[in-house]
Amino acid sequence: MTKLPPEDELIAAVRRGDDATFAAVLDAWSAPMLRLARSFVSTRASAEEVVQETWLAVLKGVDAFEGRSAFKTWVFRILVNTAKKRGVAERRSVPWTSILPPDEDHGPTVDPARFQGTGGGYPGHWREAPAAWASPEDTALVLEIREVITTVLDELPARQRAVLSLRDVGDYTAEEVCAMLRISAANQRVLLHRARAAVRERLAVYLATGART
């Protein structure tokens, strides 16, 4: 992957129509943009169209970019807005502020029945410790696990999926995610925790019941 120039040089190059620089930006950012767009729309093809529309909007609006945020943050905000609009149009999503019921960020992330009650020897501890995960060297199992994770991601609420995709797949910082999605630091932490807990819980159940039976 071509290393991108410093931000001021990058913006200047995009503004003057430098094809090589723009191609490098496309190569560096399009994949995570596609993953994020997929959090809001129903198909990969639709997500690809969102990414294309975003880049067109970037080219049209780059001269008006005022630098109040990082250039990348600005691009991803355009992506989120574009993806949300398309998701609503598909009738498989709703506006960002009401994507899920009010209790989305509340309630237990793991079934409370899996922990000892007040009458147990160690209240609040696991009744049975989670099963150890298999070695990652087992390629076949790794592929199966990846498939399970993909399924869980598709089932996650949109905001949780977006945060998890950016943090754990895109490797963005918490601050960057908050800026891109315009959410508070506390909300970002809760959404990430619940998303990770959902993935881990599904994997624990999958492995405990026999991954390749």
Secondary structure, DSSP 4 states (H G I P E B T S, - for coil): -PPPPPHHHHHHHHHTT-HHHHHHHHHHHHHHHHHHHTTTSSSHHHHHHHHHHHHHHHHHHGGG---SS-HHHHHHHHHHHHHHHHHHHTTS---GGGSS-GGGG-S-SS-GGGB--TTSSSTTSBSSPPPPPPPTT-HHHHHHHHHHHHHHHHHS-HHHHHHHIIIIIS---HHHHHHHHT--HHHHHHHHHHHHHHHHHHHHHHHHT-TT-
